[in-house]
Amino acid sequence: MDAIDALIDAAQTFYDDARTSENGRSRSWEHCYRVFRDARTDPSPDYDYLSLHLAFYLASWGMYRGSCFLLQKDYKVLSPIVEEVLKPEYDCLFGVACVGLREPEVQARLIKVYAYIAKYFRPIRDEAAGRAVASSVSPVLITKILMGTLGCVPAYDRFFQDGVATYKVTTQEYSPESVLRLVDFYEEHNDRLEEARRGMRTEDLIYPQMKLLDMGFWQVGFEKDAGDAK
């Protein structure tokens, strides 16, 4: 099966599975993304409420497991990140179309917000570990935050990485260059992907283009893992 066929089928499977359970964990992204969307036009956003939503979304997707330093903190530790991503300078990233990610200013904003989150988390992670940790803050955690709050990049977790590696669409490691290769892929198949994406919405929430890629390649990786296990 070609990459585009596999991606569309997998994304549809992910989306349909999310519809079968009113309280399934896949809904956590929808809840989180919606409240951050609404907060961008709220003159007095409730940072505490938004931090709770972000924390629960992250917990739903594995970021509060025992090996993650966030497990040692309460949800309020996320408040500075919430305040940062809601700054107007990042409006250009919210639900950004792939074509927009080619713009130098948009790329600069993405690099800036990623760097902010990494820098903010480093001393918190060191404190939780009781030592200075040499490695970088996990791109998985940072990209999950960016997907939940801005919908601008996929979450580069294990299943997504396996999915893109299966079809050699982009690198498994997160980087601006890796994202641009995803942009190339989306634009190459724009008509088919947009046709699929038009059916992926819930109430007033339209799934952004990067969420389609996130769902599809995650599902490809998930199904590959399940097949390998059998």
C-alpha positions as CSV (number, residue, x, y, z in Angstrom):
1,M,0.0,0.0,0.0
2,D,1.3,3.5,-0.8
3,A,2.1,5.9,2.0
4,I,-0.8,8.2,1.2
5,D,-3.4,5.4,1.1
6,A,-2.1,3.9,4.3
7,L,-2.1,7.3,6.0
8,I,-5.6,8.2,5.0
9,D,-6.9,4.7,6.1
10,A,-5.1,4.9,9.4
11,A,-6.2,8.4,10.2
12,Q,-9.8,7.5,9.5
13,T,-9.5,4.5,11.7
14,F,-8.1,6.6,14.5
15,Y,-10.8,9.2,14.1
16,D,-13.6,6.6,13.9
17,D,-12.3,4.8,17.0
18,A,-12.4,8.2,18.9
19,R,-16.1,8.5,17.9
20,T,-17.0,5.1,19.3
21,S,-16.3,6.1,22.9
22,E,-17.7,9.3,24.3
23,N,-15.1,9.3,27.1
24,G,-12.2,7.7,25.3
25,R,-8.7,9.0,25.8
26,S,-8.6,10.3,22.2
27,R,-11.1,12.9,23.2
28,S,-8.6,14.5,25.6
29,W,-6.8,16.1,22.7
30,E,-10.1,17.5,21.4
31,H,-10.9,19.0,24.8
32,C,-7.5,20.5,25.2
33,Y,-7.2,21.9,21.7
34,R,-10.7,23.5,22.0
35,V,-10.1,25.3,25.3
36,F,-6.8,26.7,24.0
37,R,-8.5,27.8,20.8
38,D,-11.1,29.6,22.8
39,A,-8.6,31.1,25.2
40,R,-6.7,32.8,22.4
41,T,-9.6,35.3,22.0
42,D,-10.3,35.5,25.8
43,P,-9.0,38.8,27.3
44,S,-8.8,37.1,30.7
45,P,-8.0,33.4,30.2
46,D,-8.1,31.1,33.2
47,Y,-4.6,29.7,33.2
48,D,-5.3,27.3,36.1
49,Y,-8.2,25.7,34.1
50,L,-6.1,25.5,31.0
51,S,-3.2,24.0,32.9
52,L,-5.6,21.3,34.2
53,H,-6.7,20.5,30.7
54,L,-3.2,20.3,29.4
55,A,-2.1,18.1,32.3
56,F,-4.9,15.6,31.7
57,Y,-4.3,15.5,28.0
58,L,-0.6,14.8,28.6
59,A,-1.6,12.1,31.2
60,S,-3.9,10.5,28.6
61,W,-1.0,10.2,26.3
62,G,1.6,8.8,28.6
63,M,3.4,11.8,29.9
64,Y,2.7,11.1,33.5
65,R,4.0,7.5,33.6
66,G,6.6,6.6,36.2
67,S,9.6,7.5,34.1
68,C,8.4,11.1,33.4
69,F,9.5,13.9,35.7
70,L,6.0,15.5,35.4
71,L,4.7,12.7,37.7
72,Q,6.6,14.4,40.5
73,K,4.8,17.7,40.0
74,D,1.2,19.0,40.2
75,Y,-0.6,20.5,37.2
76,K,0.3,24.1,38.2
77,V,3.9,23.5,37.0
78,L,2.5,23.8,33.5
79,S,1.0,27.3,34.0
80,P,4.1,29.3,32.7
81,I,3.9,27.2,29.5
82,V,0.2,27.9,29.1
83,E,0.9,31.6,29.5
84,E,3.7,31.4,26.9
85,V,1.8,29.6,24.2
86,L,-1.1,32.0,24.5
87,K,1.0,35.0,23.6
88,P,-0.3,36.7,20.4
89,E,3.1,36.1,18.8
90,Y,2.1,32.5,18.5
91,D,-1.3,33.1,16.9
92,C,0.4,32.2,13.6
93,L,1.1,28.7,14.8
94,F,-2.4,27.8,16.0
95,G,-3.9,25.2,13.6
96,V,-1.4,26.4,11.0
97,A,-1.8,24.9,7.5
98,C,1.3,23.1,6.2
99,V,1.9,25.9,3.6
100,G,2.1,28.4,6.5
101,L,5.0,26.4,8.0
102,R,7.2,27.4,5.1
103,E,7.1,31.0,6.1
104,P,10.3,32.1,7.8
105,E,8.5,34.0,10.5
106,V,6.3,31.1,11.4
107,Q,9.3,28.8,11.5
108,A,11.0,31.2,13.8
109,R,8.0,31.2,16.2
110,L,8.0,27.4,16.2
111,I,11.6,27.3,17.1
112,K,11.2,29.9,19.8
113,V,8.3,28.2,21.6
114,Y,9.9,24.8,21.4
115,A,13.1,26.3,22.9
116,Y,11.1,28.0,25.6
117,I,9.5,24.8,26.7
118,A,12.8,22.9,26.7
119,K,14.5,25.6,28.7
120,Y,11.7,25.9,31.2
121,F,11.5,22.1,31.9
122,R,15.3,21.5,32.2
123,P,15.7,22.7,35.9
124,I,12.4,21.1,36.9
125,R,13.5,17.8,35.4
126,D,16.9,18.1,37.1
127,E,15.3,18.8,40.4
128,A,13.0,15.7,40.1
129,A,16.0,13.6,39.1
130,G,18.1,14.9,42.0
131,R,21.0,15.6,39.5
132,A,21.9,17.4,36.4
133,V,20.5,15.3,33.5
134,A,22.8,15.5,30.4
135,S,20.2,14.7,27.8
136,S,17.8,17.1,26.2
137,V,14.3,17.4,27.5
138,S,12.2,14.8,25.6
139,P,11.0,16.0,22.2
140,V,8.1,13.6,22.8
141,L,6.8,15.7,25.7
142,I,7.4,19.0,24.0
143,T,5.7,18.0,20.7
144,K,2.8,16.6,22.6
145,I,2.4,20.0,24.3
146,L,2.6,21.8,20.9
147,M,0.0,19.4,19.4
148,G,-2.4,19.8,22.3
149,T,-2.2,23.6,22.6
150,L,-1.4,24.8,19.1
151,G,-1.9,21.8,16.7
152,C,1.1,22.9,14.8
153,V,3.3,19.7,14.8
154,P,2.7,16.0,15.3
155,A,3.7,14.4,18.6
156,Y,6.9,12.6,17.8
157,D,6.2,9.6,20.1
158,R,7.2,6.0,19.4
159,F,4.2,5.0,17.3
160,F,4.4,8.2,15.2
161,Q,8.1,7.6,14.7
162,D,7.5,4.0,13.6
163,G,4.7,5.2,11.3
164,V,6.8,7.7,9.4
165,A,9.8,5.3,9.3
166,T,7.6,2.6,7.7
167,Y,7.0,4.8,4.6
168,K,10.2,6.9,4.9
169,V,8.1,10.1,4.9
170,T,10.4,12.0,7.2
171,T,13.0,11.5,10.0
172,Q,12.0,9.9,13.2
173,E,13.7,12.6,15.2
174,Y,11.9,15.9,15.6
175,S,13.5,18.9,13.9
176,P,12.3,21.9,11.8
177,E,13.7,20.0,8.8
178,S,11.7,16.9,9.7
179,V,8.5,19.0,9.9
180,L,9.2,20.5,6.5
181,R,9.4,17.1,5.0
182,L,6.0,16.4,6.4
183,V,4.9,19.7,4.8
184,D,6.2,18.4,1.5
185,F,4.3,15.2,1.8
186,Y,1.1,17.0,2.7
187,E,1.3,19.4,-0.2
188,E,2.2,16.6,-2.6
189,H,-1.1,14.9,-1.7
190,N,-3.1,18.0,-0.7
191,D,-6.3,17.2,-2.5
192,R,-6.7,13.8,-1.1
193,L,-5.7,14.7,2.4
194,E,-8.0,17.7,2.4
195,E,-10.9,15.6,1.2
196,A,-10.3,13.2,4.1
197,R,-9.8,16.0,6.6
198,R,-13.1,17.7,5.8
199,G,-14.9,14.8,7.4
200,M,-12.7,15.0,10.6
201,R,-14.4,17.4,12.9
202,T,-16.4,17.3,16.1
203,E,-19.1,19.9,16.7
204,D,-17.3,23.3,16.1
205,L,-13.8,21.8,16.1
206,I,-12.0,21.3,12.8
207,Y,-9.0,19.0,12.9
208,P,-5.8,20.9,11.7
209,Q,-3.7,19.4,9.0
210,M,-0.9,18.4,11.4
211,K,-3.4,16.5,13.5
212,L,-4.4,14.4,10.5
213,L,-0.7,13.5,10.0
214,D,-0.4,12.9,13.8
215,M,-3.3,10.5,13.9
216,G,-2.5,8.7,10.7
217,F,1.2,7.9,11.2
218,W,0.5,7.1,14.9
219,Q,-2.1,4.6,13.9
220,V,0.3,3.1,11.3
221,G,2.9,2.6,14.0
222,F,0.4,1.3,16.5
223,E,-0.9,-1.3,14.0
224,K,2.6,-2.3,13.0
225,D,3.5,-2.8,16.7
226,A,0.4,-4.9,17.2
227,G,1.2,-7.0,14.2
228,D,4.8,-7.5,15.3
229,A,3.6,-8.6,18.8
230,K,1.4,-11.3,17.2
